[in-house]
Amino acid sequence: MQQKFVMGPSKVRLTLRGYLRDNPTNQVPATRFFDKIEQPASADNCGGVVAADRVVQRVTEQMSAFCAGAAGTTQDR
């Protein structure tokens, strides 16, 4: 996660790679990159913290959906 203050309002960015691993076979049947940017509502520390919290929540929700979907498709095999 990083917060950028270059040119214009600051932005909080979270980039994460998620993968689903099958423990018995140690294979990785699914992988995905998550990259989200959130603009703070205010230019102070509190605004940065709130934006960081929002971007983490958004990525966590997307990662949860990815894992649920990928796990469902691997169970069908």
Secondary structure, 3 states (H helix, E strand, C coil): CEEECCCCCCEEEEEEEEEEEECCCCEEEEEEEEEEEECCCCCCHHHHHHHHHHHHHHHHHHHHHHHHHHHHHHHCC
